[in-house]
Amino acid sequence: MNNEVATFFFDTYAFFEIIRGNPKYELYKNSIAVTTIFNLAELNYGLKKELDVKTADLITEKYSPFLIEVTLDDIKEAMTFRMKNKELSIPDAVGYIIARKYKIKFLTGDEDFRNMTNVEFVKK
């Protein structure tokens, strides 16, 4: 039996599903998670539209240990990728490139990623 814990890039969509208690995301709660500052910005903004500022900030801070560095080269590659996938947000494009760079699956339920390679697609 393989006891190795899987690593995933958590898209903002994945964070929201975990926070909301979606049972399809339950198994990912024990994964090693990585994300970017762009995804945490998007998460914080979305939470502030639904919750009070203090709670939104506390939830966002909970995920800060998952942050991974984004380089200028990552940004350039992500924006080239976004030029070919214009429906993606900047955080989505950067996150996807980071996941590819580190050879980990991009965890999301965002329909724009449904048929892309290197994606762990989990819908509600």
C-alpha positions in Angstrom: 0.0 0.0 0.0 1.3 3.5 -0.9 1.3 5.8 2.1 2.7 8.8 0.1 0.6 11.9 0.4 -0.3 13.5 -2.9 0.6 17.1 -3.7 -1.9 19.4 -5.6 -2.0 22.9 -6.7 -5.1 24.3 -5.1 -7.0 26.7 -7.4 -9.2 29.2 -5.7 -12.2 27.1 -6.7 -10.8 24.2 -4.7 -10.3 26.4 -1.6 -14.0 27.5 -1.8 -15.2 24.0 -2.1 -13.2 22.8 0.9 -14.3 25.8 3.0 -18.0 25.2 2.0 -17.6 21.5 3.0 -18.1 19.9 -0.4 -17.8 16.2 0.3 -16.1 15.6 -3.1 -13.2 17.7 -1.9 -12.9 15.9 1.5 -10.1 13.6 0.4 -8.0 16.6 -0.7 -8.0 18.1 2.8 -5.2 15.7 3.7 -3.1 16.5 0.6 0.0 18.6 0.5 -1.3 21.9 -1.0 0.5 24.6 -2.8 -0.9 27.9 -4.2 0.1 31.4 -5.2 -0.4 34.8 -3.7 -2.8 35.5 -6.6 -5.1 32.7 -5.6 -5.1 33.8 -2.0 -5.9 37.4 -3.1 -8.8 36.0 -5.2 -9.9 33.8 -2.2 -9.7 36.8 0.2 -11.8 39.0 -2.1 -14.4 36.3 -2.6 -14.7 35.6 1.1 -15.1 39.4 1.9 -18.1 39.5 -0.5 -19.7 36.7 1.6 -18.3 37.2 5.2 -17.1 39.9 7.5 -13.6 41.3 6.9 -12.0 39.7 10.0 -13.3 36.2 9.3 -12.3 36.5 5.6 -8.8 37.5 6.7 -8.5 34.7 9.3 -9.5 32.1 6.7 -7.1 33.5 4.2 -4.2 33.5 6.7 -5.0 29.8 7.5 -3.8 29.0 3.9 -0.7 31.2 3.9 1.7 28.2 4.6 0.7 26.8 1.2 2.2 29.8 -0.7 4.8 29.0 -3.3 7.1 31.6 -5.0 6.1 32.9 -8.4 9.0 34.2 -10.6 9.0 36.7 -13.4 9.6 33.8 -15.8 6.5 32.1 -14.4 4.5 35.2 -15.0 5.7 35.6 -18.6 4.9 31.9 -19.4 1.5 32.2 -17.7 0.6 35.3 -19.7 1.6 33.6 -23.0 -0.6 30.6 -21.9 -3.4 33.1 -21.1 -3.1 34.6 -24.6 -4.1 31.2 -25.9 -6.7 30.6 -23.2 -8.4 34.1 -22.9 -11.2 32.8 -20.7 -8.8 32.2 -17.9 -8.2 34.7 -15.1 -4.7 35.8 -14.3 -4.6 33.7 -11.1 -5.9 30.7 -13.0 -3.2 31.0 -15.7 -0.4 31.5 -13.2 -1.6 28.6 -11.0 -1.8 26.3 -14.0 1.8 27.1 -15.0 3.1 26.7 -11.5 1.4 23.3 -11.2 3.0 22.3 -14.5 6.4 23.6 -13.4 6.3 21.5 -10.3 4.7 18.5 -12.0 1.7 18.4 -9.7 -2.0 18.3 -10.6 -4.0 21.5 -10.7 -7.0 20.9 -8.5 -10.2 22.7 -9.6 -13.8 22.4 -10.7 -13.6 25.4 -12.9 -15.2 24.4 -16.3 -12.5 26.2 -18.2 -10.1 23.4 -17.1 -12.4 20.4 -17.6 -10.5 18.9 -20.6 -7.0 20.2 -19.9 -4.0 18.0 -19.2 -2.5 18.0 -15.7 -5.8 18.8 -14.1 -7.6 17.1 -11.2 -11.1 18.1 -12.2 -13.7 17.8 -9.4 -17.1 19.3 -9.8 -19.7 19.8 -7.1 
